[in-house]
Amino acid sequence: MAAARSRLIPVPALCRDCDADAGAATTCPRCGGRRIIRHAELAELAIAHIDCDAFYASVEKRDRPELAARPVIVGGGVRGVVTAACYIARISGVRSAMPMFTALRACPDAVVIRPDFAKYVAVARQLRALMAELTPLLQPLSIDEAVLDLSGTAALHGGPPALALIRFVRRVEAEIGVTVSVGLARNRLMAKIAAGRDKPRGFCVIGGEAAALLAAEPVRLLPGIGPAAAKRLEGKGITRLGQMQVLEPRAALRLLGEDGPALVRRARGEDDRAVDPRRETRSISAETTFDADLTQRAELERRLWPLAEKLARRLSEQGCAAAGVVLKLKTAGFALRTRTQRLPGPTRLPDVLFAAARRLLEREADGTAFRLIGIAAQPLAPLAAADLPDLADPGRARLVAAQTAIDTLRGRFGAAAIGRGRGLAGR
Amino acid sequence: MKIKADRAALLKALAHVQSVVEKRNTIPILANVKIEAKDVRLTLTATDMEIAVVEEVPATSMTDGACTAPAATLYEIVRKLPEGAEIQLDHAGGDAQLGLRAGRYATTLVVLPTDDFPSMTAGTLSYRFALSAHDLRNLIDRTRFAISTEETRYYLNGIYLHAADSDGVPVLRAVATDGHRLARFQVALPEGAGKIPGVIVPRKTVVELRKLLDETTAEVDVALSETRIQFKAGPVTLTSKLIDGTFPEYERVIPRDNDKVLRVGKKDFSDAVGRVAAISAERSRPVKLAIERNLLTLSASSPDQGAAKEELDGERVKYDSTPLEIGFQARYLTDITDQIDREIEFRFSDGAAPTVVQDAADPSALYVLMPMRV
């Protein structure tokens, strides 16, 4: 039946290199390119997930073309972790978040580059500006990843979303010099899964075949199924999404809890989340891995202060305040400890963030050796609710005024221009 | 040890001491009350290591001795014995059980060694003064609603008691705040209290002390050091640790120049707040006050339930400053107005600044309230 229809109505196909309608050919009749995307719903699908390929590493390779053919790892110090690895390094098994010594054992000839976040943020901003030209319904998911709803943009772009996206991808490569992968689907879930399917430089389209395609995949593919849920499912002999697709709502509830029925719908490739450009991030954080394990409380506190400052800066940048503080510690044995403290009122002041995290640290600094410390703001509150006058804290108003002055100077001269005296010891 | 005492006398003392005992205890002996007969005095003692209450009980006859028995059980038994009963306590010493008889009722209770009972030392209490029970009650009642329960700022978990100067008049002041509201009450400085250090009396101590004050009309002897405070009211002595912390410089947050004055009858106002706030079950939603010349409009709304509004006109409110809109959490408002007898005086600056609330007839209490955005 499908074959019969395909003969009657040709499956739409586009050449990624020249936008030509490739018809049924495997090479483009116009430019001879072999990168043809072909899908029955190519002209209709409008939800796109765009994800940069090895973002930090790509930016570094762009700026140092001599490294193009070398394995590149972005990360800090011998004791650091891999922040990003290029695809050549990944062939040797290097993965992000891997400790650097493991990565270098796997790929000894890798070039290690210290991350330059200011640069990545600048590139990400350029990228986002290009995305914003595609549609205002743009929801950033991380620095190098976003989901877009291109419904109703055909008139604007003079063609279906697929065509606009193909042009976007070429433009990013030409103007910014990094590559992206695109997933195009009926909903956010499938767009995300599609984007991850043929990285790098991928362009994957999934339409009505979503459920059939997911059926053979392991349950862990689904966002929301973690190790614990996977284990519970396995206990019932469920390892593939196809088995999850047929679960009764009641069984899903029993196995997976409250979210069970929703997860079953997702296993079928259904997802009704809208792309929401105003959706706020849930937490904002800053962390650092030490060059040598630290056990002393004073040492840990010294590392904590610059992080509190960084977090405060990020909060300001995103227009958020912290309603709670999370302290994150990783022991030398890689055990993760997170400790949470709700704040009396939302804040954006580094001093208040630091004080809360320090209290949490007090209980943890018991002689244990730590390799990483981090601080996060969670839950977040609107900036307008931050640091309201507090009858029990008469000094707060002065701190707010000082921080506002610092922010203004930093806005003009950069982050390093001014800081608190406390931060000098940590340099 | 052999004791005979009236049920009523024993019950009253047990009620006081057992209330200090924590209901869930990890240290078994802290669930016990120490019963001690010595030098023709019968005393009951209970402690949670932070507070100790000792009460002297009139006994009809006794021989010396001591033991500790479960406070809650003992209290329950005595409470259920008939009124007017004479109770006999019998303890042979050591591990022997404590026998209790009243008429034809008899029971035995397991005891724990008296030597294990923690004694809370008061140390040297170098500052001593006397306060009428009435004043002490007021110092507590007018401020304790504002005590913070937030553990991170532990120094707010009590009432700050200190000597101060109020426009040239020496006073003894109690202050409590949770950051949203502040309550300050003062009485004439008692003799001997002029040099006391500022101390933070923990919430539980305040609660226990307040219970004791219900039955006293006499003077209360207060003694304190930097770390301990002791109250002696009649036969009861309550000794407590103090919160080791620095209370904020609260004077800096009390506005001095709020010049927009609203006067309104207490009952009119708090009834209206209650009716308007009933629209929303959510406690944190604000009640909005829109004030113009001799007109106060209270309103509240809830996205799920609807909106409510009530007007108080010139017969009931006095205001002749520029119009103002300001919002407060309903419960914070009523907590404060509950302290006021007849007429409330609000002093505003603007819709975003702290507001001063006082009893129009009595300046000894002062409240500061942070507005909410509306």
HADDOCK unambig.tbl for C-alpha pairs under 7 A between the chains (distance, minus, plus):
assign (segid A and resid 390 and name CA) (segid B and resid 179 and name CA) 4.89 0.50 0.50
assign (segid A and resid 390 and name CA) (segid B and resid 180 and name CA) 6.50 0.50 0.50
assign (segid A and resid 391 and name CA) (segid B and resid 179 and name CA) 4.32 0.50 0.50
assign (segid A and resid 391 and name CA) (segid B and resid 180 and name CA) 6.14 0.50 0.50
assign (segid A and resid 391 and name CA) (segid B and resid 181 and name CA) 6.77 0.50 0.50
assign (segid A and resid 391 and name CA) (segid B and resid 182 and name CA) 6.91 0.50 0.50
assign (segid A and resid 391 and name CA) (segid B and resid 253 and name CA) 5.81 0.50 0.50
assign (segid A and resid 392 and name CA) (segid B and resid 177 and name CA) 6.40 0.50 0.50
assign (segid A and resid 392 and name CA) (segid B and resid 178 and name CA) 6.54 0.50 0.50
assign (segid A and resid 392 and name CA) (segid B and resid 179 and name CA) 4.51 0.50 0.50
assign (segid A and resid 392 and name CA) (segid B and resid 248 and name CA) 5.85 0.50 0.50
assign (segid A and resid 392 and name CA) (segid B and resid 250 and name CA) 6.81 0.50 0.50
assign (segid A and resid 393 and name CA) (segid B and resid 248 and name CA) 6.50 0.50 0.50
assign (segid A and resid 394 and name CA) (segid B and resid 249 and name CA) 6.83 0.50 0.50
assign (segid A and resid 394 and name CA) (segid B and resid 252 and name CA) 6.27 0.50 0.50
assign (segid A and resid 394 and name CA) (segid B and resid 253 and name CA) 6.00 0.50 0.50
